[in-house]
Amino acid sequence: QVQLVESGGGLVQPGGSLRLSCAASGTIFSINAMAWYRQAPGKQRELVASITIGSSPAYADGVKGRFTISRDNAQNTVYLQMNSLKPEDTAVYYCNANVRERSWYLTSQNYWGQGTQVTVSS
């Protein structure tokens, strides 16, 4: 089993910054892609940013130039630096990791964190 624990959410004023962290622990041989999703009240969960095992990032159009995703493979951790935050960024942010648990496993599984609330408001 694998656990993902997010941290770093909170209340911030428009234009402010926050840094989210997500640490994976448990039975881990390797982690393929890692990603951040978010879900605002009354809306579907949406992909915010993703990063490959080789640290190639991809972003949703609405966060390009403001958010930066990064990862530390030695620590099994993914980060999301969020700058120039807007009220529409308010949501619960979820970490996702595609994990291969054993070297002899041919497939990997997706795991989710419990979510961390980000509120952008004056």
DSSP file (Angstrom, degrees, kcal/mol; ACC not computed):
  #  RESIDUE AA STRUCTURE BP1 BP2  ACC     N-H-->O    O-->H-N    N-H-->O    O-->H-N    TCO  KAPPA ALPHA  PHI   PSI    X-CA   Y-CA   Z-CA
    1    1 A Q              0   0    0      0, 0.0    26,-2.3     0, 0.0     2,-0.4   0.000 360.0 360.0 360.0 152.8    0.0    0.0    0.0
    2    2 A V  E     -A   26   0A   0     24,-0.2     2,-0.4    97,-0.0    24,-0.2  -0.974 360.0-159.2-127.6 139.2    1.0    3.6   -0.7
    3    3 A Q  E     -A   25   0A   0     22,-2.8    22,-2.3    -2,-0.4     2,-0.5  -0.953   1.0-161.0-118.5 139.5    0.0    6.7    1.2
    4    4 A L  E     -A   24   0A   0    108,-0.4   110,-0.5    -2,-0.4     2,-0.5  -0.983   7.4-169.0-117.5 127.5    0.1   10.3   -0.1
    5    5 A V  E     -A   23   0A   0     18,-2.1    18,-2.3    -2,-0.5     2,-0.2  -0.965   4.9-161.3-122.3 117.9    0.1   13.1    2.4
    6    6 A E  E     +A   22   0A   0     -2,-0.5     2,-0.3    16,-0.2    16,-0.2  -0.620  14.2 168.1 -94.4 154.8   -0.4   16.7    1.2
    7    7 A S  E     +A   21   0A   0     14,-2.2    14,-2.7    -2,-0.2   109,-0.1  -0.971  40.9  67.4-154.2 164.2    0.5   19.8    3.1
    8    8 A G        +     0   0    0     -2,-0.3    11,-0.3     1,-0.3    14,-0.0   0.361  60.9 131.6 107.0  -4.6    0.8   23.6    2.5
    9    9 A G        +     0   0    0     12,-0.1     2,-0.3     9,-0.1    -1,-0.3  -0.179  23.6 116.3 -72.6 173.5   -2.7   24.7    1.8
   10   10 A G  E     -d  118   0B   0    107,-1.0   109,-2.7   106,-0.1     2,-0.5  -0.987  62.1 -46.4 160.9-166.2   -4.3   27.6    3.5
   11   11 A L  E     +d  119   0B   0     -2,-0.3     2,-0.3   107,-0.2   109,-0.2  -0.860  53.5 167.7-101.7 130.8   -5.9   31.1    3.1
   12   12 A V  E     -d  120   0B   0    107,-2.6   109,-2.1    -2,-0.5     3,-0.1  -0.987  33.3-112.8-142.5 149.9   -4.0   33.6    1.0
   13   13 A Q    >   -     0   0    0     -2,-0.3     3,-2.3   107,-0.2    72,-0.2  -0.445  51.1 -80.6 -77.8 154.8   -4.9   37.0   -0.5
   14   14 A P  T 3  S+     0   0    0      0, 0.0    72,-0.2     0, 0.0    -1,-0.1  -0.298 121.5  27.7 -53.8 136.9   -5.2   37.5   -4.2
   15   15 A G  T 3  S+     0   0    0     70,-3.2    69,-0.6     1,-0.3    71,-0.1   0.280 100.4 118.1  90.5  -9.6   -1.8   37.9   -5.7
   16   16 A G    <   -     0   0    0     -3,-2.3    69,-2.3    69,-0.2     2,-0.3  -0.083  56.3-122.6 -82.5-175.2   -0.2   35.8   -3.0
   17   17 A S        +     0   0    0     66,-0.2     2,-0.3    67,-0.2    66,-0.2  -0.927  20.8 180.0-131.8 152.4    1.7   32.6   -3.1
   18   18 A L  E     - B   0  82A   0     64,-2.1    64,-3.3    -2,-0.3     2,-0.5  -0.980  16.1-146.9-144.4 152.9    1.5   29.1   -1.6
   19   19 A R  E     - B   0  81A   0    -11,-0.3     2,-0.3    -2,-0.3    62,-0.2  -0.976  13.9-159.9-124.6 118.8    3.7   26.0   -1.9
   20   20 A L  E     - B   0  80A   0     60,-2.7    60,-2.2    -2,-0.5     2,-0.3  -0.727   5.9-165.7 -94.4 145.3    2.0   22.6   -1.7
   21   21 A S  E     -AB   7  79A   0    -14,-2.7   -14,-2.2    -2,-0.3     2,-0.4  -0.952   7.3-170.5-127.2 150.2    3.9   19.4   -0.9
   22   22 A C  E     -AB   6  78A   0     56,-1.8    56,-2.3    -2,-0.3     2,-0.5  -0.934   6.1-165.9-142.9 117.1    2.9   15.8   -1.3
   23   23 A A  E     -AB   5  77A   0    -18,-2.3   -18,-2.1    -2,-0.4     2,-0.4  -0.891   7.3-151.8-108.3 130.1    5.0   13.0    0.2
   24   24 A A  E     +A    4   0A   0     52,-2.8     2,-0.3    -2,-0.5   -20,-0.2  -0.799  21.2 168.8 -99.0 140.5    4.5    9.4   -0.9
   25   25 A S  E     +A    3   0A   0    -22,-2.3   -22,-2.8    -2,-0.4     2,-0.4  -0.951  30.7  55.0-145.2 164.5    5.3    6.5    1.5
   26   26 A G  E    S+A    2   0A   0     -2,-0.3     2,-1.0   -24,-0.2   -24,-0.2  -0.889 100.6   0.8 116.3-147.4    4.8    2.8    1.8
   27   27 A T  S    S+     0   0    0    -26,-2.3     2,-0.4    -2,-0.4    -2,-0.1  -0.707  78.2 158.3 -85.2 101.1    5.7    0.0   -0.7
   28   28 A I        +     0   0    0     -2,-1.0    73,-0.2     1,-0.1     3,-0.1  -0.978  26.2 163.9-133.2 120.2    7.3    1.9   -3.5
   29   29 A F  S    S-     0   0    0     71,-2.5     2,-0.3    -2,-0.4    72,-0.2   0.809  80.1 -20.1 -92.3 -46.4    9.7    0.7   -6.2
   30   30 A S  E     -E  100   0B   0     70,-2.1    70,-3.1    72,-0.1     2,-0.5  -0.987  54.8-136.1-157.5 156.0    9.3    3.6   -8.5
   31   31 A I  E     -E   99   0B   0     -2,-0.3    68,-0.2    68,-0.2     3,-0.1  -0.974  17.7-171.7-117.2 122.7    6.9    6.5   -9.1
   32   32 A N  E     +     0   0B   0     66,-3.1    -1,-0.1    -2,-0.5     2,-0.1   0.661  62.7   0.1 -78.1-119.4    6.0    7.3  -12.7
   33   33 A A  E     -     0   0B   0     19,-0.1    65,-2.4    64,-0.1     2,-0.3  -0.403  63.8-164.6 -71.4 148.3    4.0   10.4  -13.3
   34   34 A M  E     +EF  97  51B   0     17,-2.3    17,-2.6    63,-0.2     2,-0.3  -0.947  14.6 175.0-126.5 152.3    2.9   12.6  -10.4
   35   35 A A  E     -EF  96  50B   0     61,-2.6    61,-2.6    -2,-0.3     2,-0.4  -0.980  28.6-131.6-154.7 161.5    0.3   15.3  -10.6
   36   36 A W  E     +EF  95  49B   0     13,-2.8    12,-2.9    -2,-0.3    13,-1.7  -0.983  25.2 179.6-117.6 132.3   -1.9   17.9   -8.9
   37   37 A Y  E     -EF  94  47B   0     57,-2.9    57,-2.7    -2,-0.4     2,-0.3  -0.801   8.4-157.3-119.0 165.6   -5.6   18.1   -9.4
   38   38 A R  E     -EF  93  46B   0      8,-2.3     8,-2.9    -2,-0.3     2,-0.4  -0.994   7.1-161.4-144.5 154.1   -8.1   20.4   -7.9
   39   39 A Q  E     -E   92   0B   0     53,-2.1    53,-2.2    -2,-0.3     6,-0.2  -0.946   7.8-162.2-139.1 115.5  -11.8   20.4   -7.2
   40   40 A A    >   -     0   0    0      4,-0.4     3,-2.3    -2,-0.4    51,-0.1  -0.574  45.4 -75.5 -89.4 157.9  -13.8   23.6   -6.6
   41   41 A P  T 3  S+     0   0    0      0, 0.0    -1,-0.1     0, 0.0     3,-0.1  -0.287 118.9   6.8 -55.8 130.3  -17.3   23.4   -5.0
   42   42 A G  T 3  S+     0   0    0      1,-0.3     2,-0.3    -3,-0.1    -2,-0.0   0.521 113.6 100.2  77.2   5.2  -19.9   22.2   -7.5
   43   43 A K  S <  S-     0   0    0     -3,-2.3    -1,-0.3     1,-0.0     2,-0.1  -0.803  75.2-102.6-121.6 163.2  -17.3   21.5  -10.1
   44   44 A Q        -     0   0    0     -2,-0.3    -4,-0.4     1,-0.1     2,-0.2  -0.447  46.6 -92.9 -78.5 155.9  -15.5   18.4  -11.4
   45   45 A R        -     0   0    0     -6,-0.2     2,-0.3    -2,-0.1    -6,-0.2  -0.483  49.8-165.6 -66.5 136.9  -12.0   17.5  -10.4
   46   46 A E  E     -F   38   0B   0     -8,-2.9    -8,-2.3    -2,-0.2     2,-0.4  -0.938  23.7-107.9-130.3 150.6   -9.6   18.9  -13.0
   47   47 A L  E     +F   37   0B   0     -2,-0.3   -10,-0.3   -10,-0.2     3,-0.1  -0.601  32.0 175.5 -75.5 129.9   -5.9   18.4  -13.7
   48   48 A V  E     -     0   0B   0    -12,-2.9    12,-2.5     1,-0.4     2,-0.3   0.836  62.8 -20.2 -99.1 -51.0   -3.7   21.3  -12.7
   49   49 A A  E     -FG  36  59B   0    -13,-1.7   -13,-2.8    10,-0.2    -1,-0.4  -0.987  54.9-164.9-159.0 152.3   -0.2   20.1  -13.5
   50   50 A S  E     -FG  35  58B   0      8,-2.2     8,-2.1    -2,-0.3     2,-0.3  -0.945   2.8-161.4-139.0 161.4    1.7   16.9  -14.0
   51   51 A I  E     -FG  34  57B   0    -17,-2.6   -17,-2.3    -2,-0.3    19,-0.1  -0.987  14.8-133.6-148.0 134.3    5.3   15.8  -14.1
   52   52 A T    >   -     0   0    0      4,-1.9     3,-2.1    -2,-0.3   -19,-0.1  -0.223  36.5 -99.0 -79.9 172.5    7.0   12.8  -15.5
   53   53 A I  T 3  S+     0   0    0      1,-0.3    20,-0.1     2,-0.1    -1,-0.1   0.778 128.3  54.3 -62.7 -24.9    9.6   10.6  -13.8
   54   54 A G  T 3  S-     0   0    0      2,-0.1    -1,-0.3     0, 0.0   -21,-0.0   0.292 123.2-108.1 -90.7   9.6   12.2   12.6  -15.8
   55   55 A S    <   +     0   0    0     -3,-2.1    -2,-0.1     1,-0.2    16,-0.1   0.767  65.1 151.9  70.9  29.4   10.8   15.9  -14.5
   56   56 A S        -     0   0    0     14,-0.0    -4,-1.9     2,-0.0    -1,-0.2  -0.835  33.1-150.4 -87.4 120.7    9.1   17.1  -17.7
   57   57 A P  E     -G   51   0B   0      0, 0.0     2,-0.3     0, 0.0    -6,-0.2  -0.495  17.5-171.3 -93.8 160.4    6.1   19.2  -16.6
   58   58 A A  E     -G   50   0B   0     -8,-2.1    -8,-2.2    -2,-0.2     2,-0.3  -0.984  10.0-162.6-144.8 146.7    2.8   20.0  -18.2
   59   59 A Y  E     -G   49   0B   0     -2,-0.3   -10,-0.2   -10,-0.2     2,-0.1  -0.934  24.3-111.0-133.1 150.3    0.2   22.6  -17.1
   60   60 A A    >>  -     0   0    0    -12,-2.5     3,-1.6    -2,-0.3     4,-0.9  -0.483  41.0-112.8 -69.2 151.0   -3.4   23.4  -17.5
   61   61 A D  G >4 S+     0   0    0      1,-0.3     3,-0.7     2,-0.2    -1,-0.1   0.861 112.6  59.8 -57.2 -37.7   -3.9   26.6  -19.6
   62   62 A G  G 34 S+     0   0    0      1,-0.2    -1,-0.3     3,-0.0   -14,-0.0   0.608 111.7  37.8 -71.1 -11.5   -5.3   28.5  -16.6
   63   63 A V  G X> S+     0   0    0     -3,-1.6     4,-2.4   -15,-0.2     3,-2.3   0.454  80.7 126.6-118.3  -3.1   -2.2   28.1  -14.5
   64   64 A K  T << S+     0   0    0     -4,-0.9     4,-0.1    -3,-0.7    -3,-0.0  -0.317  81.3  15.6 -58.6 134.2    0.6   28.4  -17.0
   65   65 A G  T 34 S+     0   0    0      2,-0.4    -1,-0.3     1,-0.1     3,-0.1   0.280 125.9  59.5  85.4 -11.3    3.1   31.0  -16.0
   66   66 A R  T <4 S+     0   0    0     -3,-2.3    17,-2.0     1,-0.2     2,-0.3   0.704  98.0  52.3-114.9 -34.9    1.8   31.1  -12.4
   67   67 A F  E  <  -C   82   0A   0     -4,-2.4    -2,-0.4    15,-0.2     2,-0.4  -0.798  59.6-165.6-108.0 147.4    2.3   27.6  -11.1
   68   68 A T  E     -C   81   0A   0     13,-2.4    13,-3.0    -2,-0.3     2,-0.4  -0.988   4.7-159.1-133.4 124.6    5.4   25.4  -11.1
   69   69 A I  E     +C   80   0A   0     -2,-0.4     2,-0.3    11,-0.2    11,-0.2  -0.820  20.4 162.1-100.5 141.5    5.4   21.7  -10.5
   70   70 A S  E     -C   79   0A   0      9,-1.6     9,-3.1    -2,-0.4     2,-0.3  -0.945  17.8-152.6-148.8 168.1    8.6   19.9   -9.4
   71   71 A R  E     -C   78   0A   0     -2,-0.3     2,-0.5     7,-0.2     7,-0.2  -0.990  14.9-147.9-147.1 154.5    9.6   16.6   -7.7
   72   72 A D  E >>> -C   77   0A   0      5,-2.9     5,-1.9    -2,-0.3     4,-0.6  -0.928  13.4-170.1-120.7 101.6   12.3   15.1   -5.6
   73   73 A N  T 345S+     0   0    0     -2,-0.5     3,-0.5     1,-0.2    -1,-0.1   0.829  84.9  57.5 -66.1 -31.5   12.6   11.5   -6.6
   74   74 A A  T 345S+     0   0    0      1,-0.2    -1,-0.2    -3,-0.1    -2,-0.0   0.835 116.1  36.0 -66.9 -30.7   14.9   10.6   -3.7
   75   75 A Q  T <45S-     0   0    0     -3,-0.6   -51,-0.3     2,-0.2    -1,-0.2   0.377 104.3-127.2-101.4   2.0   12.2   11.8   -1.3
   76   76 A N  T  <5 +     0   0    0     -4,-0.6   -52,-2.8    -3,-0.5     2,-0.4   0.912  65.1 137.9  51.0  46.2    9.2   10.6   -3.3
   77   77 A T  E   < -BC  23  72A   0     -5,-1.9    -5,-2.9   -54,-0.2     2,-0.4  -0.945  41.0-163.1-128.4 142.4    7.8   14.1   -3.1
   78   78 A V  E     -BC  22  71A   0    -56,-2.3   -56,-1.8    -2,-0.4     2,-0.3  -0.956  11.4-160.6-123.1 145.6    6.0   16.4   -5.5
   79   79 A Y  E     -BC  21  70A   0     -9,-3.1    -9,-1.6    -2,-0.4     2,-0.4  -0.861  11.7-159.8-123.4 155.3    5.6   20.1   -5.1
   80   80 A L  E     -BC  20  69A   0    -60,-2.2   -60,-2.7    -2,-0.3     2,-0.6  -0.890   8.0-162.5-136.0 107.7    3.4   22.8   -6.5
   81   81 A Q  E     -BC  19  68A   0    -13,-3.0   -13,-2.4    -2,-0.4     2,-0.6  -0.801  11.7-166.0 -87.7 121.1    4.5   26.4   -6.2
   82   82 A M  E     +BC  18  67A   0    -64,-3.3   -64,-2.1    -2,-0.6     2,-0.3  -0.939  11.0 173.7-116.8 116.1    1.6   28.7   -6.8
   83   83 A N        +     0   0    0    -17,-2.0   -66,-0.2    -2,-0.6   -67,-0.2  -0.747  59.7  23.5-115.3 164.1    2.2   32.4   -7.5
   84   84 A S  S    S-     0   0    0    -69,-0.6    -1,-0.2    -2,-0.3   -68,-0.2   0.902  84.6-160.4  49.5  48.7   -0.1   35.2   -8.4
   85   85 A L        -     0   0    0    -69,-2.3   -70,-3.2    -3,-0.2   -69,-0.2  -0.272   7.6-159.1 -66.5 145.9   -3.1   33.3   -6.9
   86   86 A K    >   -     0   0    0    -72,-0.2     3,-2.3   -71,-0.1     4,-0.2  -0.835  32.1-109.2-120.8 157.3   -6.6   34.3   -8.0
   87   87 A P  G >  S+     0   0    0      0, 0.0     3,-1.8     0, 0.0    33,-0.3   0.845 117.5  63.5 -55.4 -32.7   -9.9   33.7   -6.3
   88   88 A E  G 3  S+     0   0    0      1,-0.3   -48,-0.0   -48,-0.0    -3,-0.0   0.562  88.8  69.2 -72.2  -5.7  -10.8   31.2   -9.0
   89   89 A D  G <  S+     0   0    0     -3,-2.3    -1,-0.3    31,-0.1     2,-0.2   0.518  71.1 120.5 -83.1  -6.2   -7.9   29.1   -7.8
   90   90 A T    <   +     0   0    0     -3,-1.8     2,-0.3    -4,-0.2    29,-0.2  -0.418  40.9 106.4 -62.2 124.7   -9.8   28.3   -4.6
   91   91 A A  E    S- H   0 118B   0     27,-2.0    27,-2.7    -2,-0.2     2,-0.6  -0.968  76.1 -80.0-177.5 171.1  -10.3   24.6   -4.4
   92   92 A V  E     -EH  39 117B   0    -53,-2.2   -53,-2.1    -2,-0.3     2,-0.5  -0.880  48.0-146.0 -88.8 126.9   -9.3   21.4   -2.7
   93   93 A Y  E     -EH  38 116B   0     23,-3.0    23,-2.0    -2,-0.6     2,-0.4  -0.833  13.9-164.2-101.5 130.5   -6.0   20.3   -4.2
   94   94 A Y  E     -E   37   0B   0    -57,-2.7   -57,-2.9    -2,-0.5     2,-0.3  -0.912  11.4-140.2-117.9 139.5   -5.3   16.6   -4.5
   95   95 A C  E     -E   36   0B   0     -2,-0.4    18,-2.1   -59,-0.2     2,-0.4  -0.753  18.4-168.5 -93.0 143.1   -2.0   14.9   -5.2
   96   96 A N  E     -EI  35 112B   0    -61,-2.6   -61,-2.6    -2,-0.3     2,-0.4  -0.997   5.0-177.2-133.4 138.5   -1.9   11.9   -7.5
   97   97 A A  E     -EI  34 111B   0     14,-2.1    14,-2.5    -2,-0.4     2,-0.8  -0.999  22.4-144.0-138.5 138.2    0.9    9.4   -8.1
   98   98 A N  E     - I   0 110B   0    -65,-2.4   -66,-3.1    -2,-0.4     2,-0.4  -0.885  34.8-168.7 -99.9 108.5    1.3    6.4  -10.4
   99   99 A V  E     -EI  31 109B   0     10,-3.2    10,-2.6    -2,-0.8     2,-0.7  -0.833  28.3-158.3-114.8 133.0    3.3    3.9   -8.4
  100  100 A R  E     -E   30   0B   0    -70,-3.1   -71,-2.5    -2,-0.4   -70,-2.1  -0.941  16.7-168.4-100.5 115.2    5.0    0.7   -9.2
  101  101 A E        +     0   0    0     -2,-0.7     2,-0.3     6,-0.3    -1,-0.1   0.827  63.7  24.6 -81.8 -32.5    5.2   -1.1   -5.9
  102  102 A R  S >  S-     0   0    0    -74,-0.1     3,-1.3     1,-0.1   -73,-0.1  -0.951  73.1-123.0-133.4 152.2    7.6   -3.9   -6.6
  103  103 A S  T 3  S+     0   0    0     -2,-0.3    -1,-0.1     1,-0.3    -2,-0.0   0.802 113.3  50.7 -64.4 -27.8   10.3   -4.4   -9.2
  104  104 A W  T 3  S+     0   0    0     -3,-0.0     2,-0.3     2,-0.0    -1,-0.3   0.489  84.6 107.0 -91.6  -2.1    8.6   -7.6  -10.5
  105  105 A Y    <   -     0   0    0     -3,-1.3    -5,-0.0     1,-0.1     3,-0.0  -0.583  55.3-159.7 -73.9 136.1    5.2   -5.9  -10.9
  106  106 A L  S    S+     0   0    0     -2,-0.3     2,-0.3     2,-0.0    -1,-0.1   0.641  72.1  46.6 -89.5 -16.1    4.3   -5.4  -14.5
  107  107 A T        -     0   0    0     -8,-0.0    -6,-0.3     0, 0.0     2,-0.3  -0.782  69.5-142.3-123.9 167.1    1.7   -2.7  -13.8
  108  108 A S        -     0   0    0     -2,-0.3     2,-0.3    -8,-0.1    -8,-0.2  -0.809  12.4-137.6-123.4 166.1    1.4    0.4  -11.7
  109  109 A Q  E     -I   99   0B   0    -10,-2.6   -10,-3.2    -2,-0.3     2,-0.4  -0.928  13.7-122.2-127.2 150.5   -1.5    1.9   -9.7
  110  110 A N  E     -I   98   0B   0     -2,-0.3     2,-0.3   -12,-0.2   -12,-0.2  -0.766  28.3-171.1 -90.6 134.4   -2.8    5.4   -9.1
  111  111 A Y  E     -I   97   0B   0    -14,-2.5   -14,-2.1    -2,-0.4     2,-0.3  -0.929   6.0-152.7-123.9 151.4   -3.0    6.7   -5.6
  112  112 A W  E     -I   96   0B   0     -2,-0.3  -108,-0.4   -16,-0.2   -16,-0.2  -0.915  10.2-132.5-122.4 147.3   -4.6    9.8   -4.3
  113  113 A G        -     0   0    0    -18,-2.1  -108,-0.2    -2,-0.3     3,-0.1  -0.313  33.1-106.0 -82.6 178.1   -3.9   12.1   -1.3
  114  114 A Q        -     0   0    0   -110,-0.5  -109,-0.1     1,-0.2   -20,-0.1   0.622  62.6-112.0 -84.6 -13.5   -6.6   13.3    1.0
  115  115 A G        -     0   0    0      1,-0.1     2,-0.4   -20,-0.0   -21,-0.2   0.106  19.1-129.1  98.0 148.5   -6.6   16.8   -0.3
  116  116 A T  E     - H   0  93B   0    -23,-2.0   -23,-3.0  -109,-0.1     2,-0.3  -1.000  23.5-121.1-135.6 134.5   -5.6   20.2    1.0
  117  117 A Q  E     - H   0  92B   0     -2,-0.4  -107,-1.0   -25,-0.2     2,-0.5  -0.565  23.1-171.8 -80.7 131.6   -7.8   23.3    1.0
  118  118 A V  E     -dH  10  91B   0    -27,-2.7   -27,-2.0    -2,-0.3     2,-0.5  -0.992   5.3-176.3-119.7 122.5   -6.5   26.4   -0.8
  119  119 A T  E     -d   11   0B   0   -109,-2.7  -107,-2.6    -2,-0.5     2,-0.7  -0.979   8.9-167.3-123.7 122.8   -8.6   29.5   -0.4
  120  120 A V  E     +d   12   0B   0     -2,-0.5     2,-0.3   -33,-0.3  -107,-0.2  -0.926  34.3 131.3-111.7 110.3   -7.8   32.8   -2.2
  121  121 A S              0   0    0   -109,-2.1    -2,-0.1    -2,-0.7   -35,-0.0  -0.994 360.0 360.0-159.0 147.5   -9.8   35.6   -0.8
  122  122 A S              0   0    0     -2,-0.3  -109,-0.1  -109,-0.2    -1,-0.1   0.426 360.0 360.0 -92.7 360.0   -9.3   39.2    0.5
